[in-house]
Amino acid sequence: MNPFQNHSAEAEMSVIGSIMIDNRLIPRIAAKLEPEDFYIAALGQLFEAAVDASERGKAFDGVIAADILKTNLGESKAGKLASEIIDLTVTASNAFEYANIVRKYAGLRYLHESIETALVGDDPQSVAGDVISLCQEYLQGNRTKRIKTISEALLSMYSERQSKGNILRINTGFPRLDGILKGLCGGNLVVIAARPGVGKSALGLDIAKSAAQNGHRTLICSMEMSAEEISERLVSRDARLDMDKLIDGNLTAADWKAIGEVSDNTSRLPLEICDDPHLTPAIVRALSRTIPDLKLIIIDYLSLMQGSKKHEKRYLEIGEMTHSLKILAAELKIPIVVLSQLNRDKSEKQEPELRDLRESGDIEQDANKVILLWQLDESPAEGAPVRIGCRVAKNRRGKTGVVIMKFDGAHMRFIETSENYAPPKRGNKVLGNDH
């Protein structure tokens, strides 16, 4: 037995009666309802027939309705239902109120059935995330269909291009890199990969800070650093204080003044930090549903993340996680940036390739964009910024290429250069000539 009233037979019959009285109402009510919104299947079939007749410029009346009902229900049941519709509907003046009631109960049934399905799961965090997601979609009226005709897709594309302000595209804060990437777009899974010590966490933090400064609410999920350590890096970066000095606490009055100014500005940014060391995609999903107007998620880093299920092979677990994060990006319509390590068979000074992504080929397969970092300087001067190759190795909606950065390790920040990349030569062959 259902614990709630799941439909109103009177409202459903009154909608059908109203459109039989006044066919001009059909297109306007069809904008509110679909045949599936009717709990009584026979009434849904009548509504579908009415919409079809209206689109073909044909009339829809009691005779047509009775004929459809006889075909589907038999003469006895059809006659009874037709009589109820006629007796119940004296006027069409309340048609839209009836339609709203039908839509309300359809939404409740959808929500109830979806939550019941979600509760079957065996992972509490995943179930909680799914339930939160379903409730938010219901509250936002986001029960939109995923199947579109090519005509609808083209119309949507033209509409987006004509109103660029409505397209979520977050720039990294590095103009030359953005010129290749074309920004971080809604629905994208973006991977930044490097060997340890090259600076992928610092680059991720640079991107997060730039996004927040441009008004995009950003969530940093770090299993690598605590929230306090991330704050420390932000202070070092913006106050131009050496990390060693900041950690040791050997600070002058001028240093404290700079820290105060930077902290005041940074504290106003729409920046959220989760430093749960046991992070899973299900937790990220649940967190994302609790942050209003979230525009960007950065995860540091993939190898430290745990899957919702245990697999015999680690690469299967990694594949499940990247797939889950890709689905989440599509659902939220925001970019998710995932930091990842490269295989150990290359040093931090060797130019990496996509096949060097660590632990799973699914990382490359699921990512919309992949950025690979490596150190260009063979013997960098101690304390001086290190030149870093920043290669866009995969870009589904743009070109690939290399931008040269300088990594200021003392202040944990990247600086983009105007230097052009010259691939190294081996004999007479130029390596990396896809740049």
Beta strands, then each sheet from edge to edge (+ up, - down):
strand 1: 169-170
strand 2: 184-185
strand 3: 189-194
strand 4: 217-222
strand 5: 271-274
strand 6: 294-300
strand 7: 336-341
strand 8: 369-375
strand 9: 386-395
strand 10: 401-408
strand 11: 413-416
strand 12: 425-426
strand 13: 429-430
sheet 1: 1+ 2-
sheet 2: 5+ 4+ 6+ 7+ 3+ 8+ 9- 10+ 11-
sheet 3: 12+ 13-
end
